[in-house]
Amino acid sequence: LGVGAGWQEREHTAFGFDLLPLAERMDRFEEGLEVISRLLRSDGPASFQGRTYRLHEAVLLPRPQRPDGPPILIGGNGPRRTLPLVARYADEWNAVYIPPTRFIELSARLDSLLIEQNRPASAVRRSLMTGLFFGRDEAELRAKLENRDPASLRERGVIVGTPNEVLEQLNTLALAGVQRVMLQWLALDDLAGLEALAEAVL
């Protein structure tokens, strides 16, 4: 179950929610995590009195097949609000668009927060979602970049390159402690390129 505080105003409008300023959005997210956890992980009725959400002897039916419900994934990079919520509620932390050096720093912060929650570092899987520019050769890569600078993209954590370069960057992420990478393939009609990526990398 992947959850986050939200960011896209269009989605909030479509479903009738105010996006809210960031601090209030994080407060709502924290309450939401508490409600989700109580409903998924309580055998009996759950009660909660918050500013946004209220439960009164609520029972989630049907019960999850897993004893504690589905694993909870929390996405985000915030060291002050997001990572403490990861340490308290999550089974997986999904960092977003950061380079390996920053991932290492935030992962160490998460380790400290997990200790405070009496949870081992291994209790939370570490993953990363980031962008991708992939070309089967240099010419195809240049065409896809459309004059974007590969070095500055990589500094922001984006994977950029031909097959060997992509493999090298993924290996660097693995050495930084990333256990799963979610690459955004935004060229939805380029199925041949996606197949080439799969053959070259997977």
C-alpha positions as a Python dict, from the first residue, in 0.01 Angstrom:
ca = {
    (1, 'L'): (0, 0, 0),
    (2, 'G'): (187, 307, -126),
    (3, 'V'): (99, 633, 48),
    (4, 'G'): (227, 990, 55),
    (5, 'A'): (115, 1338, 153),
    (6, 'G'): (22, 1426, -204),
    (7, 'W'): (143, 1702, -433),
    (8, 'Q'): (-63, 1719, -752),
    (9, 'E'): (-338, 1978, -728),
    (10, 'R'): (-533, 1833, -1025),
    (11, 'E'): (-574, 1498, -848),
    (12, 'H'): (-696, 1664, -530),
    (13, 'T'): (-950, 1871, -723),
    (14, 'A'): (-1077, 1564, -908),
    (15, 'F'): (-1148, 1379, -583),
    (16, 'G'): (-1275, 1676, -382),
    (17, 'F'): (-983, 1730, -145),
    (18, 'D'): (-803, 2057, -74),
    (19, 'L'): (-429, 2020, -139),
    (20, 'L'): (-355, 2233, 172),
    (21, 'P'): (-27, 2407, 261),
    (22, 'L'): (256, 2162, 323),
    (23, 'A'): (251, 2165, 705),
    (24, 'E'): (-126, 2101, 718),
    (25, 'R'): (-95, 1838, 444),
    (26, 'M'): (166, 1654, 649),
    (27, 'D'): (-55, 1674, 959),
    (28, 'R'): (-341, 1519, 760),
    (29, 'F'): (-105, 1253, 624),
    (30, 'E'): (15, 1162, 974),
    (31, 'E'): (-344, 1121, 1094),
    (32, 'G'): (-422, 915, 785),
    (33, 'L'): (-132, 680, 859),
    (34, 'E'): (-255, 631, 1214),
    (35, 'V'): (-607, 552, 1088),
    (36, 'I'): (-478, 312, 821),
    (37, 'S'): (-256, 133, 1072),
    (38, 'R'): (-533, 95, 1329),
    (39, 'L'): (-781, -38, 1075),
    (40, 'L'): (-538, -282, 913),
    (41, 'R'): (-355, -402, 1223),
    (42, 'S'): (-627, -415, 1489),
    (43, 'D'): (-829, -728, 1539),
    (44, 'G'): (-1094, -542, 1733),
    (45, 'P'): (-1280, -216, 1668),
    (46, 'A'): (-1060, 90, 1624),
    (47, 'S'): (-1125, 436, 1764),
    (48, 'F'): (-938, 758, 1688),
    (49, 'Q'): (-1009, 1126, 1742),
    (50, 'G'): (-809, 1356, 1516),
    (51, 'R'): (-851, 1693, 1353),
    (52, 'T'): (-923, 1545, 1009),
    (53, 'Y'): (-1023, 1184, 1075),
    (54, 'R'): (-1237, 1022, 1341),
    (55, 'L'): (-1310, 656, 1406),
    (56, 'H'): (-1559, 521, 1656),
    (57, 'E'): (-1527, 147, 1705),
    (58, 'A'): (-1468, 107, 1331),
    (59, 'V'): (-1395, -237, 1186),
    (60, 'L'): (-1240, -293, 844),
    (61, 'L'): (-1409, -583, 667),
    (62, 'P'): (-1311, -806, 502),
    (63, 'R'): (-998, -843, 714),
    (64, 'P'): (-663, -840, 529),
    (65, 'Q'): (-526, -1185, 446),
    (66, 'R'): (-189, -1087, 594),
    (67, 'P'): (-199, -1066, 976),
    (68, 'D'): (-83, -700, 977),
    (69, 'G'): (-235, -603, 644),
    (70, 'P'): (-41, -520, 329),
    (71, 'P'): (309, -376, 363),
    (72, 'I'): (295, 4, 383),
    (73, 'L'): (525, 203, 153),
    (74, 'I'): (580, 573, 227),
    (75, 'G'): (729, 792, -43),
    (76, 'G'): (920, 1115, 12),
    (77, 'N'): (1253, 1264, 113),
    (78, 'G'): (1167, 1495, 402),
    (79, 'P'): (1406, 1437, 694),
    (80, 'R'): (1191, 1621, 954),
    (81, 'R'): (838, 1496, 880),
    (82, 'T'): (843, 1212, 627),
    (83, 'L'): (1128, 997, 761),
    (84, 'P'): (992, 992, 1118),
    (85, 'L'): (661, 868, 976),
    (86, 'V'): (848, 602, 778),
    (87, 'A'): (1023, 488, 1096),
    (88, 'R'): (693, 466, 1281),
    (89, 'Y'): (457, 318, 1021),
    (90, 'A'): (629, 191, 706),
    (91, 'D'): (760, -138, 578),
    (92, 'E'): (929, 34, 284),
    (93, 'W'): (1072, 382, 227),
    (94, 'N'): (1058, 508, -132),
    (95, 'A'): (1294, 800, -191),
    (96, 'V'): (1218, 1020, -489),
    (97, 'Y'): (1460, 1170, -743),
    (98, 'I'): (1776, 1193, -533),
    (99, 'P'): (2137, 1099, -613),
    (100, 'P'): (2318, 815, -431),
    (101, 'T'): (2503, 1048, -192),
    (102, 'R'): (2178, 1201, -67),
    (103, 'F'): (2017, 858, -45),
    (104, 'I'): (2299, 743, 185),
    (105, 'E'): (2250, 1048, 411),
    (106, 'L'): (1873, 1003, 439),
    (107, 'S'): (1904, 627, 487),
    (108, 'A'): (2141, 686, 781),
    (109, 'R'): (1889, 932, 927),
    (110, 'L'): (1618, 669, 889),
    (111, 'D'): (1836, 413, 1069),
    (112, 'S'): (1861, 650, 1367),
    (113, 'L'): (1487, 709, 1370),
    (114, 'L'): (1418, 336, 1356),
    (115, 'I'): (1638, 285, 1663),
    (116, 'E'): (1425, 545, 1845),
    (117, 'Q'): (1115, 340, 1751),
    (118, 'N'): (1281, 17, 1874),
    (119, 'R'): (1280, -122, 1522),
    (120, 'P'): (1581, -275, 1344),
    (121, 'A'): (1715, -106, 1030),
    (122, 'S'): (1617, -418, 837),
    (123, 'A'): (1249, -359, 922),
    (124, 'V'): (1220, -99, 642),
    (125, 'R'): (1310, -182, 284),
    (126, 'R'): (1481, 101, 91),
    (127, 'S'): (1372, 192, -262),
    (128, 'L'): (1406, 482, -504),
    (129, 'M'): (1178, 620, -773),
    (130, 'T'): (1350, 832, -1035),
    (131, 'G'): (1346, 938, -1397),
    (132, 'L'): (1517, 765, -1686),
    (133, 'F'): (1663, 866, -2020),
    (134, 'F'): (1772, 550, -2202),
    (135, 'G'): (1914, 505, -2548),
    (136, 'R'): (2036, 189, -2716),
    (137, 'D'): (2331, 396, -2842),
    (138, 'E'): (2468, 749, -2806),
    (139, 'A'): (2272, 884, -3103),
    (140, 'E'): (1939, 760, -2967),
    (141, 'L'): (2023, 891, -2620),
    (142, 'R'): (2106, 1239, -2755),
    (143, 'A'): (1775, 1247, -2944),
    (144, 'K'): (1580, 1158, -2630),
    (145, 'L'): (1764, 1413, -2415),
    (146, 'E'): (1660, 1698, -2648),
    (147, 'N'): (1955, 1917, -2545),
    (148, 'R'): (1921, 1841, -2172),
    (149, 'D'): (2254, 1812, -1994),
    (150, 'P'): (2313, 1450, -1883),
    (151, 'A'): (2551, 1550, -1602),
    (152, 'S'): (2303, 1788, -1438),
    (153, 'L'): (2025, 1528, -1471),
    (154, 'R'): (2244, 1267, -1298),
    (155, 'E'): (2321, 1517, -1020),
    (156, 'R'): (1945, 1527, -954),
    (157, 'G'): (1932, 1146, -935),
    (158, 'V'): (1799, 1078, -1285),
    (159, 'I'): (1935, 768, -1459),
    (160, 'V'): (2080, 867, -1798),
    (161, 'G'): (2267, 657, -2048),
    (162, 'T'): (2317, 370, -2284),
    (163, 'P'): (2287, 12, -2150),
    (164, 'N'): (2629, -7, -1983),
    (165, 'E'): (2594, 343, -1837),
    (166, 'V'): (2252, 261, -1695),
    (167, 'L'): (2385, -60, -1541),
    (168, 'E'): (2673, 130, -1385),
    (169, 'Q'): (2437, 387, -1229),
    (170, 'L'): (2205, 116, -1099),
    (171, 'N'): (2502, -64, -943),
    (172, 'T'): (2603, 263, -772),
    (173, 'L'): (2253, 288, -627),
    (174, 'A'): (2272, -71, -504),
    (175, 'L'): (2602, 7, -329),
    (176, 'A'): (2430, 307, -167),
    (177, 'G'): (2173, 71, -15),
    (178, 'V'): (1889, 98, -266),
    (179, 'Q'): (1713, -239, -268),
    (180, 'R'): (1461, -163, -544),
    (181, 'V'): (1456, 100, -819),
    (182, 'M'): (1138, 225, -985),
    (183, 'L'): (1229, 388, -1316),
    (184, 'Q'): (975, 621, -1472),
    (185, 'W'): (932, 534, -1839),
    (186, 'L'): (738, 835, -1966),
    (187, 'A'): (772, 762, -2340),
    (188, 'L'): (455, 552, -2326),
    (189, 'D'): (447, 473, -2698),
    (190, 'D'): (812, 367, -2717),
    (191, 'L'): (758, -3, -2650),
    (192, 'A'): (1063, -99, -2857),
    (193, 'G'): (1280, 117, -2633),
    (194, 'L'): (1124, -35, -2323),
    (195, 'E'): (1193, -384, -2456),
    (196, 'A'): (1553, -283, -2531),
    (197, 'L'): (1589, -156, -2174),
    (198, 'A'): (1454, -483, -2039),
    (199, 'E'): (1691, -690, -2253),
    (200, 'A'): (1994, -478, -2172),
    (201, 'V'): (1936, -415, -1801),
    (202, 'L'): (1702, -669, -1646),
}
